[in-house]
Amino acid sequence: MPFIKLQMDHMLREIPYEPDAALPLSDLLESAGVSINKPCAGTGRCGKCRVQVTGELSAPTGQERSLLGEEALQNGIRLACMAHALGDITVAPLQEQGALAIESGVILPEISLSPLGGNNGRYGAAIDIGTTTVAAYLYDLASGRCWAKGGAPNPQAVFGADVISRIEQSLAGNRGPLSEKIVDCINTLLKRLAQETGISNREIDCVVITGNTTMLYLLTAQDPDCLSHAPFDAGCLFGERLSPAELSIDICPDGLLYLPRCISAFVGADITTAILSCGLWQADRPELLLDIGTNGEIALCHDGRLLCCSTAAGPALEGAGIYMGMTALPGAIDHVYLTGGKITYTTIGGAEAKGICGSGILDAAAVLLDAGMLDETGVILEEDHDFLNMITEKDDQPAVAIGPVILTQKDIRAIQLAKSAICAGILTLLDTAGIQPDEVASFFIAGGFGNYISIPSAVRIGLIPGPLAEKAKILGNAAAAGAIATLLQESNAGASYSLAEAAQTADLSSSPIFMDHYMDCMMFPES
C-alpha cells in the first residue's frame, strides 16, 4: 500500500492510502484530517489549494498549467484539487495556517446588565459566523467584562468560498459535514477562550450565535434548498432558543443557545445584530449601514422604515479569487501608497510579502488609477505612465508587480465586479427610499474588513459613493457587538426580533434599477 508523507508543523506523518483515480489529492488529505482551502469548491478555478509535492502523480492539467505556470510546476507546486496521487508521494501544504487576530474594539451600545437566560450564569459567549471568518468573545455575565476573544477561518471554506458554493455542496449530500465543520470550529474556539480565562468550557452558560441566513442554516444542518432558488423564501428565520445538545455545542449541558432572527433569505441575523448595535432602527434621520464582506449587506433607515438588501459581491475583496490574494495574516500586503512619485506598501506584521489581503487590494486599485497604470474601464496600461518597470505579464495579459506580489488583469475584473455590486446596492436602496447620497446623515461601515479599509481608496475605486465619505463611521464587527449586547441584556433579544420582523428586503435580483446602477458602477471613477 502506498503512503502519503505529509510535512506539517515541522513533523512528518505517513498516511497509508488506496489509490483511486477518481479522488483528487485534496480529498485524500481531507480524509486524513488536513484542511485544504478551496474557495472555488475544488473546481480548479482559484488556484488557492497549492501544495508542494513529489512522487508518483498524475500529469498536470491544463488548468494547473494556466494557474501555476511552468516554473512552479517544475518546482513541484500542484493544485491539490486537480492532482491525483498514483503511488508514494511527499506533500507540504503551502497555505497559511494559524489563528486569526480579532480586534478588541467592538463598539457596544449602552447596556443595562441583565444577562440572557437570567442572573444565575457566570460566563457567556458571543459568536459571529462569517462566511470567511468566525469570531468569538467570552464574557463575565456578572460584570459585563470581556475576558477573552479569538477567531479562526471558517472551515467550511473547503466546500467553497461563498454561500452559493456551500448551498450547492449541502444539496449535493454534504449537509452533515458542513454542520460538523462549523460546530467543531465553535467548540474549539470556546475551549480556547475558556482556557485563556482559566475556566472550563462547561462553565459557559449562554452563547449567542449570529451570522447570515445561510451560515445559520448550515450550522443547524437544515435543508437550504429554499435559499437556492426563487422566490427565496427562507422556511426558518430563527430567533430561537435552543439547548446546547441540539447543536452539539460543548458548554454547560443546562445552558442556553440563542440564534437571533434573520430578516430574510438574503439578509441574515448578522445584519439584525449589527443594526441593533448601532441603533440604526431607531434613527430619526436617514442612516445607512454597510457590512462589507463576501455578501455586501446594506440597511437604510428612513421615515420610520427599515429597508435592507444583500449584494453578491463575492470573495474578491477578502482576497479569495485573487491570483495572489490571501486572508489578513502575516505577510499579506495590507496597504499600498503613492507618495513622492513612488509606490510603496506595508505588510501585516512587517513580514516579507507573500500575497495581498482585502484592504491592500482596495488600496492597490486606487493607486494604480492615480498612477495612470489603470484606465477607467479597468484595463492595465502598458505605456504612457512612469511605472513601466512594474508592468509584467500573466496568462498573456498585462499584470502589475507590487514587490513580489502580482495583480493580474483578471484580478482587476474581479475587483470591478465586487465594487460595482456593493455601490449599486447602496444606490438602489437610496433610490427605493427616494433620497440622494448627500441626504444621508450617518454612514456606518461594519465588518472586520471595514476596520482596515481606506475610505479615500473605497471612494476612488467607486466602492462607495463620494458624498458618503464624510459621513462614514467605522464600527468594526457590529454583528458581534449586537450579539454581545443581546448576551448581556436579555431585552435586546426581543428588540432584535422586532426590528427584523419589521424590516423590508429589496430583491436586487429582479430590480432593473439595480442592473442599471450595476452596469454604470462597473467603470472606475475618472478622478
Secondary structure, 3 states (H helix, E strand, C coil): CCEEEEEECCEEEEEECCCCCCCCHHHHHHHCCCCCCCCCCCCCCCCCCEEEEEEEECCCCHHHHHHHCHHHHHCCEEECCCCCEEEEEEEEECCCCCCECCCCCCCCCCCCCECCCCCCCCEEEEEEECCCEEEEEEEECCCCEEEEEEEEECHHHHHCCCHHHHHHHHHHHHHHHHHHHHHHHHHHHHHHHHHHHCCCHHHEEEEEEEECHHHHHHHCCCCHHHHCCCCCCCCCCEEEEECHHHHCCCCCCCCEEEEEECCCCCCCHHHHHHHHHHCHHHCCCCEEEEECCCCEEEEEEECCEEEEEEECCCCHHHCCCCCCECCCCCCEEEEEEEECCEEEEEEHHHCCCCEECHHHHHHHHHHHHHCCCECCCCCECCCCCCCHHHEEEECCEEEEEECCEEEEHHHHHHHHHHHHHHHHHHHHHHHHHCCCHHHCCEEEEECCHHHCCCHHHHHHCCCCCHHHHHHEEEEECHHHHHHHHHHHECHHHHHHHHHHHHCEECCHHHCHHHHHHHHHHCCCCCC
